Each structure stands twice: as C-alpha cells, then as structure tokens.
Amino acid sequence: MPEIKILDQSTINKIAAGEVVERPSSVVKELVENSIDANASAVTVEIKEGGISFIRITDNGKGISKEDIQTAFIRHSTSKIKSIEDLVTVSSLGFRGEALASIAAVSQVEVITKTYDDITGVRYVIEGGKEISKEEIGCPEGTTIIVNNIFFNTPARRKFLKKPATEGAYVSELINKLALGNMHISFKFIYNNTIKLHTSGNNVLKDCIFNIYGKEIAKNIVPIEIKEDDFEIKGYIGKPSISRANRNYENYYINGRYIKSKIIMKAIEEGYKTKLTVHRYPFTAFYIKINPELIDVNVHPTKMEVRFHNESIMYSSFIKGINESLRKIDLIPEVTIDNKKKIQSEIINSKKASIPEPFEKNRLNQIKNDILKEKATNYKDTDKNNTFIRNSQITNDKVHQTFLQTIKPDNKEEEKVKKETAINAISDNTVKKEISNLINNQDNNKVNVNNNQKQIVEQGVLLESEEPTKKTIKSHKIIGQLFNTYWIVELENKFYIIDQHAAHERVLYERFMNKLKNMEIMSQGLLQPIIIHVSIREKQLVKDYKKLFDELGFEIEEFGKDAYAIRSVPYIFNKSLSEEQFIDILDNLNEHYDPNKYDMIRDNIATMACKAAVKAHDKLSLIEYEKLFDELLKIENPYTCPHGRPTIISMTKYELEKKFKRIQ
C-alpha cells in the first residue's frame, strides 16, 4: 500500500498560508502594502483584541473592479507582474499574488471595494478559502477589508499566538514602520476604539518622526545624505544620547519597502562604534533609492529580506555617511533637572484639609498667585543683597577659596513658607485640578525671571539647540579637579565635567589610529616566533589580507599545512600585540566585506588604550590637564571614549539655578 499521498487543495492552502500569515501583524502588513500599491493617500487600520478577532483596513486607493474581485483571492494571481523578467524591475511592494489567498485560507474575510469608473461597488465575503457571497453595494471609492477570527480553522496555529496586548504591540510597531516609510500617506491607527497614531501625510520626514516617536527623538536627530553611482541614501540618524537597548528604533527602507538587512545592520553598528557603549543601538530613519536590477527582494514570501548586488560598496558607504553626519555636530550630553514631577508629588503628599467652599477656593487661588509674584520679586532682592557671591570670580592666575556661612532666612521668609504650606493643605480633588495650573504658573515665572534662557529651553520641538563648537570651548576657564577624576570647566552659560580617564583613553586611541593611517606603525621582532594553528577558512583569510597584516606590523609566514609562524608584531603603547589579540583580529574578519586596517585592529587598540590611559583618582597637575584637554579638542571625536562612554557632559547655568531655587 503506498504511503506517499497528494494533499488536498484545502490543506495545501493552509500550509502555504503559514509562510505569509504568521500573526495578525502579518495580515496588516500585506493589506496595508496593497493599499500603498493602490496609490492611496489615506489608510486607516483598526484592530481589536490585538487583531486576533478583528482587523479592518480602509483606504482611498483605486479599488478592485467587480470582474477582478474573485480572481484576486486565487493563489498566485497578481496585477503587479506578468512574467519572470518583471521580477528584475518590480517596484511595487507586493507581486507574488499570495497575500489575499493566504489570509482568506485561515480567516473570515469581507471586502467592500469600488473603482473610480464603476457606478457601484461590490461586497465579497470569503471564509476559510470558500466563497460565501458576492453582491453589488453603494460605497465610496477605495477598499475596505475586514478580517475576523484569524486561524479560526487552524486551532494548532491559533494557540501559538501571544496575548492580545502583545499581538497588538506588534501591529502598532508595524504601523509606525509603514507610516515612517510612506510620509506622503496619512495613516490612522485605531486600537480598541482608541486612536493611537494619526500622521498628516505632508511628506515631511521630521514631522513624521515627531508624530511617531515624540519630541525627545525629533530634536536629537541629524540629517544623513549619501550619493553613489548606483544608489542614494537620505534621511536622519539619532545622536548617541537617544540610543536604545534593542534595534527597534533602526528604520531603513529600500525603494519605499521596509526591510531588515544584516549588511545595513552591521554598517550602522560600525558607524556608531566608539560613540555608543556595548549593547546600545541608535535611532535611524533613512531611505535608499537604488536601481531595482541591483537588488533581489524575492528572497522570502514576506519580502523583508533583500540581497544586494554589491554589498561591500553599500557597507562602506553607510559607515562613511554616518561618520560624516555625526562629525558635523557636537555630541556633548547635557544634564537637565526636571522639577515638574517633584512639584506634583510634593503637592499631592501635603496635608489635606476639608474641602473649601467655592468662594473660599477662589480666595486661596488669589493668595497663591500673589505669593508666586512675591517670590519672583524676593529673588531679585536676594540677588541684590548677595552680589558679593556672584562677583567673586575665579581667575586663571589666582584661585580664591570662599567659605560661605549658612544664613538663616528672616522671619518674613519663614512666615511666607508657612503661609504657602497652609494654602497647599487642601483636598485631593482640589489638588488634582490645581496641579497643572501651578506648573503652568511656575513655567510663566521662569519666563519673567529669565526670558532669554527660557526661550532657549522652549524654542521648539523640531529646532536644534546650538551646542558650542570645539573652537569656542578653547576659550574655557578651568575651575578645578573633582574626586581626582573629573575636571570642571566653565564656558559662557554652561559648565562642563570631563572624565580624565575617558578623555585620555580617546586621545591615546586616536593618536595610534593616526599612526596607522600615516603608515608610522612600529613593529617588534620576536626572539621566539608564535605558531598559530588555523582552519581552512582562517588560512584563506590570512592569505586574502596578507598585505594589510604587513601594514599593521605583522610578519607572517606559512608553517606547514595548517599553521602560520608570526615573527614580528605591532608595538603599541609600549607593548607588543599578543597571540590572543591576533586571533581576535582574525575572528573579526569577514570575507563578505572589505574591512580596512583600522577596522581590523580597532577593538584591540581600544582595549589597550583603556589599560594605558590615566586612571580615575590619579591626580593631574593643571599643566598636564591643559595639555590633555588641548589634545582632546584636536581629535575628530572628542565626545566619547573608544568604548562609547562619554568623555564630557555639560549643564547650563539655568538648570543649576533651578536646583538652588533661584528660578522657580
């Protein structure tokens, strides 16, 4: 009796659907991409219970004609390509003709659609791959597809779905990616009857980033632009200060298609190397325009993976573009103090009294406003009475140490504080209503006290705050050393804190890398050669990069069938490179790319620079520090050590005065 049997068509369809439809987000991806291909200018995505029970996609695209609606749900039917030759130049997001058939095979689908030329639309229902009904209906131009009960007929697949909240998060993340990649389309995402996202579709990338990721991301991005003969890259990358612990904020698109690429992923990592610490990943949002003939998108049914014709050029161009973009800006992280949450908690936790009558509430509010105004006046008076503190300047020639006695506040101040505490002792309901007003009043007072500084802080979401350049920092004033580790420097309305170990580490690293570039590397011969046993792949790598190893200062000879003898090694920071470090360099090589001599040895140099640098708690003289700081400012990236830790942070005078309650 034969054991091999041909499966029935229904089973085949359900198995094939698993390649395209993995979860609700897969359904949303395929349907939204169809809307984009239909030239829609507005797309609405609505889900319930994470998309497991209900998904609705509505667009204003060109729609599906009555004659094509049934054919559209037959596997491998598509309007995007007609022959195998079209795959080479395909520009649409979909082309396999599998999406609708796969979705219909494992769910209950209802389609309402109308083209511009048709007088009426059509309503088509299909469940589990079987047609239920087809009828004419009045509807606007475009398409609405409703998907109910995904995997209703394949319980084995349904039980592997996550909780609705988790599946909903996958859909939300996907919509963010699709909206970012299609700025010209207005996206609306509704989750359990709540609007979670609504983009304008104004085709401005920075506005789209703000809508999706918020103010903090939008104000900490820098433009990137790369032009090569075969491709063009344009978009934004984030400053190291907004890095994440995962790659969820890495967005890149090829010809409008959101993809994942190991080559681009690796290039981004290399571009940010020494600017980010280990396991931190940057924000990116950029678009790659490339000749379709130079890529292959038909690698997987989801079309998320892309193969490049010339990987090495793409890889090196990305690294160069990222470095050039980050080189144009200063990357000194700024320390800020947020008092709003503190104000909120202090008010809520204050003693509660009985609920006042309406007229009493108005009277209390008036008293509060008067006190706030009085505070601003008192601060000005305090400044006048204590000018000797501000006028005591520390010069470069002579350092004056001043010990300030603790001055008790006068009785008026005590009475004022007591009065304010009594006023704040009100009920929870009143507090909740007054919190936002109190914070707003505090913000208004900031403007009154120091309008210019307030404008700098609140100058706008999408405007870059001006950072001091390396040239202006040279006109600094050294205040002194803190904890034998950190140096404090004053410049204009900011002060900077510099980590002497991280700074020296970066200086040593850059000093040696420059020697590498200028071919000034020193080599040391070994009395006893190091014998390295290698695999077939490693042996080929040594042959391929023999010239680069020579430039680095290695003298390598074949030693038998599967071994090499190392007779000379680079001499770095008064130490010779060890056998283990050579193996590390060999392990870092990748035959798919074209690494230069700097990339090969960079990690090893960074580690050796760390060990050779001046340590924390080592006391430096003023002359030694000035020499270190001057050399730090001359290098290309003075903002982080080779491992990505910051060498320097800053804080504004405005933030410091807030901490001392000079500004409320």
Residue, then its C-alpha position, 0 to 999 in steps of 0.5 A: m500500500p503506498e504511503i506517499k499521498i497528494l494533499d488536498q487543495s484545502t490543506i495545501n492552502k493552509i500550509a502555504a498560508g503559514e509562510v505569509v500569515e504568521r500573526p495578525s501583524s502579518v495580515v496588516k502588513e500585506l493589506v496595508e502594502n496593497s493599499i500603498d500599491a493602490n496609490a492611496s493617500a489615506v489608510t486607516v487600520e483598526i484592530k481589536e483584541g490585538g487583531i486576533s478577532f478583528i482587523r479592518i483596513t480602509d483606504n482611498g486607493k483605486g479599488i478592485s473592479k467587480e470582474d477582478i474581485q474573485t480572481a484576486f483571492i486565487r493563489h498566485s494571481t497578481s496585477k503587479i507582474k506578468s512574467i519572470e523578467d518583471l521580477v528584475t524591475v518590480s517596484s511595487l511592494g507586493f507581486r507574488g499574488e499570495a497575500l489575499a489567498s493566504i489570509a482568506a485560507v485561515s480567516q473570515v474575510e469581507v471586502i467592500t471595494k469600488t473603482y473610480d469608473d464603476i457606478t457601484g461597488v461590490r461586497y465579497v465575503i470569503e471564509g476559510g478559502k470558500e466563497i460565501s457571497k458576492e453582491e453589488i453595494g453603494c460605497p465610496e471609492g477605495t477598499t475596505i477589508i475586514v478580517n475576523n477570527i484569524f486561524f479560526n480553522t487552524p486551532a494548532r496555529r491559533k494557540f501559538l499566538k501571544k496575548p492580545a496586548t502583545e499581538g497588538a504591540y506588534v501591529s502598532e510597531l508595524i504601523n509606525k514602520l509603514a507610516l515612517g516609510n510612506m510620509h506622503i500617506s496619512f495613516k490612522f491607527i485605531y486600537n480598541n476604539t482608541i486612536k493611537l497614531h494619526t500622521s498628516g501625510n505632508n511628506v515631511l520626514k521630521d514631522c513624521i518622526f515627531n508624530i511617531y516617536g515624540k519630541e525627545i527623538a525629533k530634536n536629537i536627530v541629524p540629517i544623513e545624505i549619501k550619493e553613489d553611482d548606483f544608489e542614494i541614501k537620505g534621511y536622519i540618524g539619532k545622536p548617541s544620547i537617544s540610543r536604545a537597548n534593542r534595534n527597534y528604533e533602526n528604520y531603513y527602507i529600500n525603494g519605499r519597502y521596509i526591510k531588515s538587512k544584516i549588511i545595513m545592520k552591521a554598517i550602522e553598528e560600525g558607524y556608531k562604534t566608539k560613540l555608543t557603549v556595548h549593547r546600545y543601538p541608535f535611532t535611524a530613519f533613512y531611505i535608499k533609492i537604488n536601481p531595482e536590477l541591483i537588488d533581489v527582494n524575492v528572497h522570502p514570501t514576506k519580502m523583508e529580506v533583500r540581497f544586494h548586488n554589491e554589498s561591500i560598496m553599500y557597507s562602506s558607504f553607510i559607515k562613511g555617511i554616518n561618520e560624516s553626519l555625526r562629525k558635523i555636530d557636537l555630541i556633548p550630553e547635557v544634564t537637565i533637572d526636571n522639577k515638574k514631577k517633584i512639584q506634583s508629588e510634593i503637592i499631592n503628599s501635603k496635608k489635606a484639609s476639608i474641602p473649601e467652599p467655592f468662594e473660599k477656593n477662589r480666595l486661596n487661588q488669589i493668595k497663591n498667585d500673589i505669593l508666586k509674584e512675591k517670590a519672583t520679586n524676593y529673588k531679585d532682592t536676594d540677588k541684590n543683597n548677595t552680589f558679593i557671591r556672584n562677583s567673586q570670580i575665579t581667575n586663571d592666575k589666582v584661585h580664591q577659596t570662599f567659605l560661605q556661612t549658612i544664613k538663616p532666612d528672616n522671619k518674613e521668609e519663614e512666615k511666607v513658607k508657612k503661609e504657602t504650606a497652609i494654602n497647599a493643605i487642601s483636598d485631593n480633588t482640589v489638588k488634582k485640578e490645581i496641579s497643572n495650573l501651578i506648573n503652568n504658573q511656575d513655567n510663566n515665572k521662569v519666563n519673567v525671571n529669565n526670558n532669554q534662557k527660557q526661550i532657549v529651553e522652549q524654542g521648539v520641538l523640531l529646532e536644534s539647540e546650538e551646542p558650542t563648537k570645539k573652537t569656542i570651548k578653547s576659550h574655557k576657564i578651568i575651575g578645578q579637579l573633582f574626586n581626582t577624576y573629573w575636571i570642571v570647566e566653565l564656558e559662557n552659560k554652561f559648565y562642563i565635567i570631563d572624565q580624565h580617564a575617558a578623555h585620555e583613553r580617546v586621545l591615546y586611541e586616536r593618536f595610534m589610529n593616526k599612526l596607522k593611517n600615516m603608515e608610522i606603525m612600529s613593529q617588534g621582532l620576536l626572539q621566539p616566533i608564535i605558531i598559530h594553528v588555523s582552519i581552512r577558512e582562517k588560512q584563506l583569510v590570512k592569505d586574502y589580507k596578507k598585505l594589510f597584516d604587513e601594514l599593521g606590523f605583522e610578519i607572517e609566514e606559512f608553517g606547514k599545512d595548517a599553521y602560520a609562524i608570526r615573527s614580528v608584531p605591532y608595538i603599541f603603547n609600549k607593548s607588543l600585540s599578543e597571540e590572543q589579540f591576533i586571533d581576535i583580529l582574525d575572528n573579526l574578519n569577514e570575507h563578505y566585506d572589505p574591512n580596512k586596517y583600522d577596522m581590523i585592529r580597532d577593538n584591540i587598540a581600544t582595549m589597550a588604550c583603556k589599560a594605558a590611559v590615566k586612571a580615575h583618582d590619579k591626580l593631574s597637575l593643571i599643566e598636564y590637564e591643559k595639555l590633555f584637554d588641548e589634545l582632546l579638542k584636536i581629535e575628530n571625536p572628542y565626545t566619547c571614549p573608544h568604548g562609547r562612554p562619554t568623555i564630557i557632559s555639560m549643564t547650563k547655568y539655568e538648570l543649576e539655578k533651578k536646583f538652588k531655587r533661584i528660578q522657580 
